[in-house]
Amino acid sequence: MKNKKEFLQTVECYLVMLLLFLVFFGSIYIAGEISGSNEILSELPDFSWDMINTWDEIKNKSN
């Protein structure tokens, strides 16, 4: 019984932390979109497969 209670408290803690995380970063995102002065998501870099090293490139660099 004690173990189940601790598990439920742990799950509750993680859910509260997730909710606070979403509220915090969501409010930053919404404020940025409302102000229109900057688009937060456009600041993230665009990733492509060209940025990832292949095993051949890794082996050649070590030689």
Order of alpha helices (4+ residues) and beta strands (2+ residues): alpha-alpha
